[in-house]
Amino acid sequence: MTRKWMKRQIISYLPVFFLLTFVLLTLMFLSIAQLSKNAVIDANGVFAKHVQQVVDYNLKTTEHLVLNAVQNNENVKPYFQQEDAHERFFKRYQISNELTKLKVNSIIDSIYLYRKSDDKVLSENMFTPLQEFGDQAFIQERLNDSKNGQKWSNVRIFQETKSADSANKVISFASRANPLSGDLGIIVVNVKIKAIEQLVNEMSSPSDVSYASLIGKDGQYIYDAQLTGDSKQLHEFTSDYTGWKLLTGIKDGTLYQFGSWVYYVYLSIGVLMLVLGTIWIIYTARSNYRPIQSILGRITRLSTKKGNLFQDEAADEFTLIEAAIEDLFERVTEYEKEQEEGLTLKRHHILKDLTDGRIILQEMEWKKEMENLRLSSEFTFLCSAIIEIDRNAEFAQSYSKRDQYLLKFVINNVLKEISDQYPIEIWMEWLERHRLSILFLSQSDLELSETHIANICNRMVEWVQNNLDFSITFAVSQCSSDSREIYHLYEQARTALNYKSVKGNNQVIYQAQINEIKQGEAYKLIHNLRYLSYYYRMGEARWKEEFEILFRQILDDMYAKSEVFYIINDLINHLYREIMELPDEFQTIWKRDVMPKMNNMLREMETVEETKLLIMDVLLHAEQQFLELRETRKHHALMQNVRKYIEEHYSNPELSLNHLEDEFGINGKYLSFLFREEIGVKFVDYLSQVRLEYAKVLLLETQSSVQDIANQVGYTNSMTFIRAFKKCFGVTPGEYRKM
């Protein structure tokens, strides 16, 4: 290949260049022609506005001239008033002369005055009754005009007398005389149509190009330009003053139409030339493409060839194309990197589908899928695990999103490095924001596989604790030799992680250990919740003992996180209900300070031990506030003495409000009110609660009969005791003793 090929290319594309140059020049001339055409339209628009302004100006001038003369002339004004019989003939003569003088304006044909008082008409030529006047119909029309406005009429025929031989085409203006003084008569001005025609002709004649036609509101021509078929209308205006329509355009529209026709013809030719040029370029490019086929033989050699292709300064165009092919290989490499990123995303989705159970792979399907994902498919045992970042809320607040991604990347790399030291392949993805899902593929026997996985997990937990500012918890499933069990293995790991709240953070939790634990039943703790809440409301120190018993029971019975959440939420609700029995001041403190904190602790619960300490701290602080509030109350000490007296003399069957009234010297009803206000429970209910609590102890620790126990705690009737016991605890005393 030589530079002759470049010359062939230049010669091939020269016709296209000339065609495009011709098209561009043609479009330039056509644009100039279009600009000239637009200039003609604009000039005609100026002419139209000038004609309209001149016609309106002359009519307005005539209107103001006549109205000012008639209404302000001292000789004319008296005509519409009462006439003096001695001077009437002379005054009419004067008025006629004044009307004749007003006709100095050449466009006025005639002027006459109609007086309504005697139904007479006065013009410059005659004074006659309306019935004998030739323009009677026009006056009647104006008299019947309810709008009483000033306006110009359409074209009409005017005769001064009914018997006149001649008549003139006029347009008329009629106005009420002295409208402020009442309806005295009408002033009529008739303007010659010929004068309007002459006015328009004078404005159209200088150019002899533009024309103008006037059309009245009734559609009749006031002035017709008498055009030929070659004319072209360009503008149409309607006067705001007369309401007439003005049509303007050019008299000879042939050149205008020809210019438009030439413009569109040449534009079509230009578009056609562009299409032909495009076809020519495509044809030429295809013809000259054949030599490039020789480059295809170079592509294979370039894939293995090394060195700089630009060392030869005399290299022709195809050497540059070879360099472009090298660049293409670089782009292919980048594409392969992108494919690798896509493969990472695919691995993420496949592992999620496997752990969610949406995909279950048979042995052959497993091998094929692992091959597509470029992962090892060989294993003897599978094991699923989950890494959860402890205190995820704090982790999210302490680190930016970028730092979080970096730390997760570090965890991935460290786990991969630790796993590489054992005969175990690892597949891991962050399927959840704070959880890393892991699949261990071991080629050892079961015992050795479990040992290796345990070592990896323990070393990983230890490394994070020693090197990072946060900790992680591992949850590990049992091992299986079947790829179809991945979903069940992942569920085992997730179940084991659910016991993190009772097992604690920063450790490895094995599903095998969880299976050996006999879990407690949450409903058995309801009595603990009830007593704890009751003692807390009463301000008794026993609530702390019940609190410790409750959380020790949760830890001992190994409740799952969901059940721990339910138990603590139930504790919060029990406390709330008990506090709502106290006066408003106590309720306000609880709703404002205590309840929001406890709900927030429940939402952010990480482990049972941490939650226990936080809740205890809040309850102790609230207890101190309640104590200070109780001590400020006037009857606090007295009611505490009453309460102590009840707890010491509960076995007295005579213990009642009357008894307390005698003992403490306070009205029984008032004492009951104060007791309810201070303790938060009625006297009767409190006494019953104390007696039944002691009855429970006797039922458990003695062999006394129900009747004897009832008598010992202050009940004279055993049936009353049994009903009260069942109402409070849900079972009879005998059933309680058996339980």
VOGU-3710 file (C-alpha; in Angstrom, 3 decimals, decimal comma):
1> mtrkwmkrqi> 0,000/0,000/0,000  1,396/3,443/-0,983  0,193/6,998/-0,752  -1,566/6,527/-4,092  -4,444/5,210/-2,058  -4,711/8,638/-0,385  -4,916/10,304/-3,804  -7,645/7,884/-4,841  -9,569/8,822/-1,725  -9,187/12,551/-2,461
11> isylpvffll> -10,339/12,184/-6,068  -13,266/10,027/-4,989  -14,623/12,588/-2,557  -14,045/15,746/-4,670  -17,440/15,440/-6,483  -19,148/15,322/-3,132  -17,261/18,442/-2,077  -18,370/20,340/-5,194  -21,956/19,194/-4,726  -21,996/20,328/-1,140
21> tfvlltlmfl> -20,438/23,684/-2,111  -23,139/24,171/-4,737  -25,846/23,320/-2,249  -24,459/25,707/0,366  -24,183/28,586/-2,157  -27,694/27,894/-3,389  -29,022/27,928/0,144  -27,200/31,199/0,785  -28,827/32,914/-2,237  -32,196/31,462/-1,327
31> siaqlsknav> -31,788/32,804/2,200  -31,117/36,263/0,739  -34,247/35,915/-1,416  -36,250/34,860/1,617  -34,957/37,869/3,532  -36,063/40,121/0,637  -39,464/38,459/0,680  -39,747/39,065/4,422  -38,709/42,689/3,855  -41,553/43,102/1,345
41> idangvfakh> -44,004/41,668/3,888  -42,702/43,990/6,618  -42,841/47,028/4,325  -46,404/46,168/3,342  -47,269/45,867/7,025  -45,905/49,377/7,623  -47,948/50,621/4,660  -51,097/48,974/6,036  -50,671/50,545/9,461  -50,049/53,946/7,786
51> vqqvvdynlk> -53,235/53,692/5,737  -55,260/52,722/8,769  -53,780/55,539/10,845  -54,434/58,152/8,113  -58,051/57,075/7,570  -58,755/56,917/11,308  -57,027/60,280/11,813  -59,115/62,047/9,165  -62,353/60,597/10,519  -61,436/61,457/14,111
61> ttehlvlnav> -60,445/64,999/13,030  -63,763/65,424/11,245  -65,654/64,116/14,264  -63,899/66,451/16,731  -64,094/69,444/14,368  -67,864/69,192/13,898  -68,696/68,300/17,512  -66,574/71,122/18,916  -68,043/73,624/16,452  -71,665/72,589/16,980
71> qnnenvkpyf> -71,555/72,166/20,743  -69,284/75,125/21,522  -70,260/77,662/18,795  -72,392/80,413/20,305  -74,365/80,729/17,062  -75,137/76,999/16,750  -75,808/76,010/20,370  -79,096/77,993/20,686  -80,668/75,891/17,950  -81,265/72,995/20,379
81> qqedaherff> -82,799/75,414/22,937  -86,172/77,247/22,952  -86,358/79,632/19,931  -87,235/83,298/20,124  -90,046/83,885/17,652  -88,687/87,347/16,588  -85,160/86,113/15,805  -85,674/82,543/14,636  -85,321/83,151/10,889  -82,100/85,080/11,328
91> kryqisnelt> -80,630/82,528/13,721  -81,397/79,676/11,353  -79,619/81,604/8,624  -76,582/82,092/10,873  -76,570/78,386/11,823  -76,752/77,344/8,140  -73,782/79,601/7,373  -71,838/78,066/10,274  -72,573/74,538/8,970  -71,429/75,605/5,497
101> klkvnsiids> -68,149/76,892/6,954  -67,503/73,508/8,553  -67,416/71,908/5,116  -63,983/73,426/4,519  -62,790/69,907/5,339  -62,907/68,434/1,806  -64,020/64,961/2,953  -67,327/66,259/4,467  -70,276/65,882/2,159  -72,968/67,482/4,344
111> iylyrksddk> -73,930/68,349/7,928  -77,404/68,672/9,434  -78,939/69,116/12,859  -82,047/67,366/14,141  -83,971/69,017/16,999  -86,079/66,643/18,993  -88,310/69,269/20,665  -90,187/70,120/17,420  -88,991/67,206/15,243  -87,262/69,595/12,755
121> vlsenmftpl> -84,078/69,208/10,705  -81,726/72,079/9,789  -79,033/71,709/7,143  -76,966/74,245/5,248  -79,620/74,254/2,504  -82,973/73,810/4,225  -85,110/73,706/7,377  -87,819/71,071/7,217  -89,857/68,680/9,350  -88,385/65,206/9,816
131> qefgdqafiq> -91,247/63,578/7,881  -90,247/65,529/4,736  -86,503/65,107/5,178  -84,799/62,632/2,842  -82,617/61,072/5,567  -85,541/60,406/7,931  -84,818/56,669/8,176  -81,224/57,217/9,375  -82,365/59,654/12,080  -85,043/57,227/13,251
141> erlndskngq> -82,423/54,486/13,435  -80,161/56,661/15,597  -83,054/57,682/17,832  -83,847/54,017/18,428  -80,193/53,211/19,213  -80,364/52,307/22,920  -76,592/52,482/23,297  -76,657/56,212/22,562  -73,049/55,934/21,384  -70,927/57,703/18,802
151> kwsnvrifqe> -69,991/55,566/15,806  -69,511/55,646/12,025  -72,083/53,951/9,855  -71,531/51,542/7,011  -71,704/52,763/3,372  -75,144/54,232/2,641  -77,054/56,488/0,184  -77,798/60,054/1,348  -80,602/62,250/-0,141  -81,341/65,620/1,361
161> tksadsankv> -84,945/65,545/0,050  -87,133/62,616/-0,773  -87,770/63,961/-4,278  -84,117/64,702/-5,065  -82,799/63,242/-8,334  -79,239/62,749/-7,138  -77,889/60,743/-4,207  -74,380/60,383/-2,747  -72,562/57,419/-1,214  -71,480/58,456/2,245
171> isfasranpl> -70,509/57,194/5,637  -72,149/59,024/8,498  -71,355/59,937/12,063  -74,231/60,755/14,428  -73,900/62,169/17,933  -76,387/63,271/20,580  -76,450/67,075/21,058  -75,399/68,331/24,499  -75,657/64,923/26,232  -75,070/66,525/29,625
181> sgdlgiivvn> -78,158/68,747/29,228  -80,446/65,936/28,157  -81,549/64,291/24,913  -81,993/67,515/22,762  -81,284/66,202/19,273  -78,763/64,672/16,906  -75,784/66,056/14,960  -75,125/64,153/11,708  -71,942/64,414/9,613  -71,810/62,717/6,203
191> vkikaieqlv> -68,392/61,950/4,702  -67,940/61,293/1,005  -66,955/57,789/0,026  -65,094/59,296/-2,918  -63,018/61,320/-0,490  -62,025/58,111/1,360  -61,179/56,447/-1,975  -59,106/59,447/-3,024  -57,269/59,396/0,322  -56,355/55,704/-0,014
201> nemsspsdvs> -55,410/56,123/-3,700  -53,031/58,959/-2,820  -51,232/56,699/-0,309  -51,105/53,715/-2,734  -50,048/55,595/-5,912  -46,400/56,528/-5,099  -45,125/52,939/-4,951  -47,661/51,489/-7,347  -46,779/48,175/-5,697  -48,973/47,915/-2,639
211> yasligkdgq> -52,742/48,119/-2,561  -55,291/48,651/0,168  -59,027/47,835/0,427  -61,476/48,917/3,126  -64,449/46,739/4,156  -67,200/47,968/6,462  -68,614/46,085/9,406  -71,467/44,878/7,188  -69,014/43,222/4,767  -69,479/45,781/1,954
221> yiydaqltgd> -66,461/47,433/0,390  -65,938/51,054/1,414  -63,006/51,157/-0,944  -62,222/48,427/-3,483  -58,733/48,473/-5,016  -60,060/46,725/-8,174  -57,283/44,130/-8,200  -56,309/41,625/-10,847  -55,917/37,893/-10,260  -52,116/38,262/-9,804
231> skqlheftsd> -52,381/40,258/-6,588  -51,300/38,795/-3,251  -52,874/39,740/0,070  -50,329/39,979/2,895  -52,021/41,673/5,848  -55,423/42,183/7,404  -56,165/44,691/10,193  -59,356/45,765/11,972  -59,612/49,351/13,199  -60,390/49,784/16,889
241> ytgwklltgi> -62,009/53,145/16,053  -64,308/52,387/13,079  -64,433/48,574/13,190  -63,546/48,546/9,464  -61,360/45,806/8,062  -58,248/46,857/6,081  -56,804/44,421/3,522  -53,328/45,160/2,083  -50,939/43,356/-0,186  -48,967/43,709/-3,412
251> kdgtlyqfgs> -50,627/44,328/-6,731  -48,376/42,049/-8,757  -48,005/38,785/-6,802  -46,390/36,907/-9,674  -42,835/37,768/-8,635  -43,677/37,030/-5,011  -45,127/33,618/-5,870  -42,257/32,947/-8,217  -39,723/33,694/-5,482  -41,486/31,291/-3,112
261> wvyyvylsig> -41,677/28,637/-5,823  -38,001/29,043/-6,694  -37,088/28,868/-2,999  -38,832/25,564/-2,439  -37,612/24,111/-5,766  -34,003/24,968/-4,962  -34,423/23,744/-1,423  -35,705/20,415/-2,770  -32,771/20,286/-5,176  -30,394/20,970/-2,274
271> vlmlvlgtiw> -31,889/18,152/-0,191  -31,708/15,848/-3,219  -28,054/16,783/-3,697  -27,338/15,972/-0,058  -28,999/12,577/-0,450  -27,062/11,899/-3,666  -23,848/13,038/-1,979  -24,493/10,673/0,935  -25,115/7,804/-1,482  -21,935/8,716/-3,363
281> iiytarsnyr> -19,896/8,737/-0,126  -21,264/5,332/0,867  -20,560/3,910/-2,598  -17,038/5,358/-2,698  -16,228/4,198/0,827  -17,360/0,670/0,006  -15,290/0,674/-3,183  -12,193/1,821/-1,365  -12,711/-0,578/1,547  -11,219/-3,615/-0,177
291> piqsilgrit> -7,534/-2,740/0,487  -8,293/-2,541/4,191  -9,043/-6,265/4,191  -5,338/-6,890/4,085  -5,182/-5,605/7,658  -7,111/-8,637/8,865  -4,010/-10,741/8,364  -2,128/-8,420/10,676  -4,545/-8,779/13,594  -3,397/-12,322/14,400
301> rlstkkgnlf> 0,263/-11,298/14,376  -0,411/-8,197/16,484  -1,872/-10,351/19,254  1,602/-11,810/19,921  3,889/-9,123/18,482  5,711/-6,714/20,812  7,516/-3,489/20,038  6,823/0,062/18,873  5,130/0,280/15,491  5,796/4,010/15,214
311> qdeaadeftl> 9,583/3,810/14,898  9,366/4,084/11,099  8,729/7,747/10,293  7,795/6,862/6,704  4,909/4,718/7,838  1,793/5,158/5,769  -1,846/5,418/6,888  -2,248/1,707/7,457  0,493/1,710/10,063  -1,705/4,101/12,034
321> ieaaiedlfe> -4,599/1,696/11,597  -2,382/-1,041/13,012  -1,765/1,162/16,051  -5,518/1,594/16,388  -5,873/-2,191/16,394  -3,408/-2,358/19,271  -5,547/0,169/21,085  -8,493/-2,080/20,371  -6,740/-4,915/22,197  -6,227/-2,615/25,175
331> rvteyekeqe> -9,931/-1,889/25,173  -10,638/-5,612/25,030  -8,540/-5,985/28,172  -10,591/-3,275/29,851  -13,725/-5,065/28,737  -12,500/-8,263/30,330  -11,999/-6,353/33,578  -15,565/-5,120/33,343  -16,670/-8,687/32,751  -14,831/-9,679/35,913
341> egltlkrhhi> -16,746/-7,002/37,823  -19,966/-8,351/36,340  -18,894/-11,820/37,437  -18,495/-10,501/41,004  -22,048/-9,146/40,895  -23,308/-12,461/39,528  -21,577/-14,351/42,361  -23,356/-12,071/44,824  -26,790/-12,821/43,344  -26,193/-16,572/42,993
351> lkdltdgrii> -25,078/-16,912/46,625  -28,109/-14,917/47,786  -30,421/-17,153/45,764  -28,753/-20,265/47,201  -29,005/-19,050/50,805  -32,610/-17,894/50,316  -33,582/-21,266/48,846  -34,654/-19,799/45,487  -32,056/-21,987/43,756  -31,277/-25,610/44,688
361> lqemewkkem> -28,424/-27,075/42,602  -27,968/-30,747/41,868  -24,438/-32,111/41,621  -24,039/-31,487/37,856  -25,730/-28,091/38,062  -23,457/-27,143/40,941  -20,305/-27,986/38,964  -21,531/-26,102/35,893  -22,521/-23,017/37,867  -19,228/-22,945/39,784
371> enlrlsseft> -17,349/-23,231/36,508  -19,266/-20,229/35,118  -18,480/-18,280/38,297  -14,810/-19,361/38,128  -15,022/-20,940/41,570  -13,931/-24,356/42,778  -16,743/-26,903/42,707  -14,840/-29,731/44,401  -15,629/-30,400/48,072  -16,306/-33,217/50,488
381> flcsaiieid> -18,121/-31,102/53,051  -19,945/-27,759/52,944  -20,402/-25,382/55,860  -22,252/-22,048/56,004  -21,301/-19,168/58,301  -22,289/-15,564/58,944  -20,106/-12,730/60,230  -22,101/-9,934/61,894  -20,525/-6,620/62,847  -21,282/-6,016/66,537
391> rnaefaqsys> -23,124/-2,821/67,477  -23,919/-2,065/63,865  -25,645/1,241/64,699  -22,460/2,560/66,335  -20,408/1,220/63,426  -22,593/3,098/60,899  -22,329/6,332/62,905  -18,587/6,097/63,541  -17,502/5,529/59,944  -18,419/7,136/56,651
401> krdqyllkfv> -19,785/4,913/53,890  -16,424/4,951/52,166  -14,645/3,834/55,350  -17,277/1,146/55,925  -16,627/-0,294/52,452  -12,879/-0,176/53,116  -13,217/-2,016/56,447  -15,448/-4,666/54,890  -12,864/-5,096/52,139  -10,197/-5,575/54,831
411> innvlkeisd> -12,324/-8,239/56,557  -12,738/-10,060/53,219  -9,006/-10,037/52,505  -7,964/-11,112/56,003  -10,501/-13,961/55,990  -9,228/-15,048/52,567  -5,610/-15,013/53,755  -6,464/-17,059/56,855  -8,496/-19,569/54,801  -5,660/-19,999/52,273
421> qypieiwmew> -3,598/-21,590/55,049  -6,044/-24,521/55,160  -7,289/-26,932/52,473  -10,547/-24,956/52,291  -12,047/-22,848/49,510  -14,152/-19,897/50,626  -17,023/-18,074/48,882  -18,163/-14,937/50,694  -20,482/-12,012/49,900  -21,938/-9,120/51,928
431> lerhrlsilf> -25,577/-10,108/51,351  -26,741/-7,737/54,079  -25,380/-4,353/55,094  -23,761/-5,622/58,307  -23,559/-9,370/57,601  -20,992/-11,285/55,570  -22,373/-14,612/54,291  -19,743/-17,335/53,878  -19,655/-20,762/52,281  -16,722/-23,017/53,304
441> lsqsdlelse> -15,831/-25,808/50,821  -13,551/-28,363/52,471  -11,887/-31,384/50,864  -10,973/-33,011/54,188  -12,962/-35,480/56,271  -15,723/-34,282/58,598  -13,711/-34,034/61,791  -10,796/-32,258/60,148  -13,142/-29,943/58,232  -14,862/-28,866/61,436
451> thianicnrm> -11,483/-28,304/63,104  -10,167/-26,181/60,225  -13,352/-24,085/60,067  -13,281/-23,527/63,826  -9,632/-22,384/63,619  -10,433/-19,974/60,793  -13,373/-18,472/62,679  -11,517/-18,097/65,982  -8,478/-16,544/64,323  -10,681/-14,115/62,413
461> vewvqnnldf> -12,540/-12,981/65,541  -9,227/-12,553/67,359  -7,643/-10,590/64,491  -10,565/-8,123/64,303  -10,503/-7,634/68,084  -6,755/-6,899/68,061  -6,553/-4,725/64,955  -9,864/-2,897/64,510  -11,981/-0,619/66,686  -14,992/-2,897/66,586
471> sitfavsqcs> -15,695/-6,609/66,999  -17,502/-9,318/65,035  -19,526/-12,385/65,926  -19,325/-15,643/63,938  -22,309/-17,970/63,570  -21,404/-21,378/62,098  -23,688/-24,126/60,824  -23,068/-27,851/60,806  -21,331/-29,495/57,836  -23,009/-31,311/54,947
481> sdsreiyhly> -21,800/-33,227/51,907  -24,766/-32,226/49,686  -24,906/-28,919/47,750  -28,702/-29,061/47,947  -28,441/-28,413/51,691  -26,939/-24,893/51,349  -30,244/-23,216/52,214  -30,678/-25,331/55,369  -27,064/-24,736/56,393  -27,538/-20,991/56,055
491> eqartalnyk> -30,720/-21,176/58,138  -28,737/-22,980/60,839  -26,146/-20,193/60,864  -28,869/-17,570/61,011  -30,556/-19,427/63,881  -27,277/-19,607/65,789  -26,764/-15,864/65,254  -30,178/-15,271/66,786  -28,687/-16,356/70,168  -26,053/-13,642/70,057
501> svkgnnqviy> -28,141/-11,561/72,474  -27,735/-14,162/75,246  -24,355/-15,618/74,239  -22,692/-12,219/73,852  -20,552/-10,425/71,239  -17,071/-11,090/69,904  -17,200/-14,887/69,756  -18,051/-17,882/67,576  -21,518/-19,439/68,015  -21,958/-22,977/66,687
511> qaqineikqg> -25,309/-24,397/65,690  -24,282/-27,757/67,167  -24,033/-26,139/70,608  -27,411/-24,406/70,215  -29,123/-27,729/69,484  -27,925/-29,084/72,850  -29,611/-26,239/74,755  -33,140/-26,712/76,045  -34,812/-23,383/75,502  -37,191/-21,863/78,070
521> eayklihnlr> -40,740/-20,746/77,456  -41,355/-17,004/77,550  -44,879/-17,182/79,014  -43,471/-18,577/82,289  -41,917/-15,180/83,004  -45,223/-13,296/83,016  -45,543/-13,614/86,826  -42,025/-12,241/87,261  -42,945/-9,263/85,057  -46,135/-8,645/87,030
531> ylsyyyrmge> -44,437/-8,782/90,476  -41,481/-6,711/89,313  -43,784/-3,977/87,958  -46,025/-4,047/91,024  -43,135/-3,783/93,501  -41,578/-0,977/91,462  -44,793/1,007/91,499  -45,133/0,486/95,256  -41,559/1,673/95,773  -40,520/-1,617/97,398
541> arwkeefeil> -36,898/-2,675/97,133  -38,011/-6,202/96,188  -38,329/-5,079/92,558  -34,538/-5,242/92,193  -34,532/-8,870/93,280  -37,292/-9,675/90,796  -35,349/-7,790/88,108  -32,238/-9,915/88,675  -34,332/-13,109/88,702  -35,954/-12,130/85,381
551> frqilddmya> -32,719/-11,526/83,488  -30,955/-14,515/85,052  -33,859/-16,659/83,849  -33,528/-15,189/80,308  -29,824/-16,058/80,199  -30,234/-19,499/81,754  -33,077/-20,533/79,435  -31,235/-19,289/76,291  -34,057/-17,378/74,704  -33,659/-16,347/71,067
561> ksevfyiind> -33,312/-12,656/70,242  -36,898/-12,340/69,042  -38,212/-13,769/72,321  -35,894/-11,596/74,388  -37,271/-8,610/72,502  -40,814/-9,751/73,312  -40,041/-10,255/77,045  -38,368/-6,853/77,495  -41,146/-5,136/75,527  -43,678/-6,867/77,809
571> linhlyreim> -41,722/-5,636/80,851  -41,907/-2,049/79,525  -45,669/-2,370/79,014  -46,225/-3,832/82,519  -44,261/-0,992/84,082  -46,202/1,554/82,049  -49,565/0,178/83,171  -48,490/0,183/86,826  -47,098/3,735/86,714  -50,331/4,963/85,124
581> elpdefqtiw> -51,995/4,077/88,443  -49,884/6,712/90,216  -50,689/10,459/90,364  -50,118/12,701/87,322  -46,682/13,901/88,452  -45,331/10,341/88,370  -46,960/9,674/84,980  -45,393/12,807/83,509  -41,883/11,766/84,585  -42,403/8,286/83,150
591> krdvmpkmnn> -43,786/9,439/79,793  -41,283/12,240/79,345  -38,024/10,745/80,622  -38,243/7,005/81,174  -40,436/5,540/78,423  -38,535/7,020/75,413  -35,180/5,833/76,785  -36,403/2,283/77,376  -37,988/2,039/73,920  -34,750/3,265/72,347
601> mlremetvee> -32,750/0,667/74,304  -35,092/-2,031/73,062  -34,630/-0,975/69,420  -30,827/-0,934/69,733  -30,570/-4,110/71,851  -27,326/-5,929/71,177  -26,859/-8,344/74,117  -28,991/-9,181/77,153  -26,273/-8,192/79,629  -25,823/-4,738/78,109
611> tkllimdvll> -29,564/-4,171/77,895  -30,028/-5,268/81,497  -27,491/-2,737/82,773  -28,967/0,095/80,729  -32,550/-0,598/81,859  -31,468/-0,971/85,510  -29,725/2,400/85,336  -32,853/4,094/83,945  -35,154/2,467/86,536  -32,875/3,428/89,439
621> haeqqflelr> -32,787/7,032/88,269  -36,577/7,133/87,899  -36,981/5,472/91,333  -34,910/8,246/92,898  -37,107/10,864/91,204  -40,256/9,086/92,478  -38,810/8,934/95,994  -38,034/12,655/96,010  -41,508/13,365/94,674  -43,159/11,190/97,348
631> etrkhhalmq> -41,194/12,872/100,145  -42,438/16,279/99,070  -46,033/15,185/99,401  -47,735/16,264/102,627  -49,070/12,882/103,774  -46,217/10,708/102,504  -44,928/9,679/105,955  -48,420/9,028/107,273  -49,387/6,814/104,338  -46,161/4,874/104,635
641> nvrkyieehy> -47,046/4,193/108,280  -50,536/3,083/107,206  -48,988/0,807/104,621  -46,566/-0,640/107,177  -49,440/-1,158/109,632  -51,403/-3,075/106,933  -48,421/-5,340/106,213  -48,014/-6,079/109,952  -51,741/-6,599/110,804  -53,020/-8,121/107,544
651> snpelslnhl> -54,093/-11,275/109,439  -56,601/-9,284/111,515  -60,041/-9,988/110,002  -61,280/-6,714/111,553  -58,770/-4,648/109,583  -60,804/-2,067/107,654  -61,030/1,662/107,001  -62,999/2,098/110,215  -60,256/0,272/112,100  -57,589/2,511/110,509
661> edefgingky> -59,705/5,563/111,281  -59,635/4,658/114,977  -55,941/3,804/114,829  -54,689/6,929/113,040  -57,455/9,424/113,892  -58,281/10,249/110,262  -61,636/10,009/108,529  -61,915/6,665/106,754  -62,964/8,037/103,375  -60,256/10,722/103,454
671> lsflfreeig> -57,687/8,127/104,490  -58,762/5,934/101,548  -58,344/8,891/99,191  -54,880/9,723/100,540  -53,831/6,060/100,381  -54,947/5,782/96,743  -53,202/9,044/95,889  -49,917/8,047/97,569  -49,649/4,276/96,947  -51,484/4,195/93,615
681> vkfvdylsqv> -53,936/1,460/94,632  -57,106/1,322/96,671  -56,862/0,298/100,331  -59,085/-2,765/99,760  -57,036/-3,947/96,779  -53,754/-3,441/98,594  -54,957/-5,347/101,665  -56,163/-8,200/99,418  -52,830/-8,250/97,571  -50,825/-8,454/100,823
691> rleyakvlll> -53,008/-11,243/102,240  -52,854/-13,282/98,996  -49,063/-12,914/98,710  -48,656/-14,314/102,229  -51,206/-17,044/101,372  -48,994/-18,114/98,440  -46,044/-18,526/100,791  -48,122/-20,623/103,212  -49,433/-22,788/100,368  -45,881/-23,545/99,252
701> etqssvqdia> -44,146/-23,886/102,598  -46,798/-25,516/104,828  -49,247/-28,376/104,675  -52,071/-26,353/106,264  -55,521/-26,637/104,741  -56,965/-23,915/102,565  -59,449/-23,057/105,360  -56,623/-22,642/107,901  -54,540/-20,537/105,516  -57,557/-18,339/104,795
711> nqvgytnsmt> -57,990/-17,735/108,535  -54,269/-17,060/109,002  -54,225/-14,298/106,364  -57,415/-12,591/107,608  -60,264/-14,217/105,654  -63,158/-15,481/107,793  -64,791/-17,200/104,816  -62,779/-19,743/102,837  -64,948/-19,303/99,704  -64,213/-15,588/99,688
721> firafkkcfg> -60,511/-16,423/99,963  -60,671/-18,942/97,082  -62,536/-16,504/94,780  -60,064/-13,687/95,543  -57,061/-16,001/94,977  -58,361/-17,235/91,614  -59,225/-13,718/90,471  -55,691/-12,532/91,258  -53,615/-15,517/90,090  -55,906/-17,332/87,667
731> vtpgeyrkm> -55,929/-20,605/89,612  -57,467/-21,812/92,884  -55,245/-22,249/95,988  -55,386/-26,033/95,604  -54,333/-25,872/91,936  -51,557/-23,473/92,800  -50,200/-25,835/95,449  -50,207/-28,704/92,933  -48,414/-26,611/90,289
//
